[in-house]
Amino acid sequence: MSFYYKGPTIDQLMSDPVTLAMMEADHVDPVVFKQMLDRTSRRLRADRTA
């Protein structure tokens, strides 16, 4: 028997209280961080199709 473990999504991690607490302790703005991840994702997708 085999199984596949799919980890949490970015959205799930970004709504996790522990993640948010660590980000707050590190002075990371969750909105700005998510925007950076979205921009990076778009760039990576664009590079893949170029």
N, C-alpha and C positions, 0 to 999 in steps of 0.2 A: 504494500500500500504506500502510495506517495501522496504528498499534499504540497500545496503552494501557499506560502505565507506572503500576503500582500501587506506591506507596512502602511502606516497612516499617511494620509495625503497631507500636503502643505496646509490646506485649509483646516484639517483636523488638528494639526500641530499648532497652528496659529490661534486656535480657539481653546487650546489646552491650558488650564489654570497654572500648571507647573511651568510650562513654556513661557507664558506671559509673565509670571513672577521672575523667572530668570532674565527675561528681556528687560524688565523694569529694573532689576538689580544692576544690570549692565548698561543702563541708560540707553536702551535701544527702543526707538519708536516703532511699534508694530505696523503702523500705517506706512511709514517710510520704508521699512524693511520689506513689506509685501509689495510695494511699488517697485522696489529694486529687483525682487524676484521675478515679477511680471515682465519688467524690461529685459532682464537676462533671458527669460524663457522665449520671448519674442525674437531676440537676437539669435539665439541658438537655433530656433526653428527656421529663421530666414537663412542662416548659414547652411543649414542642411539642404535647403532647396536651391541654393545658388550653385 
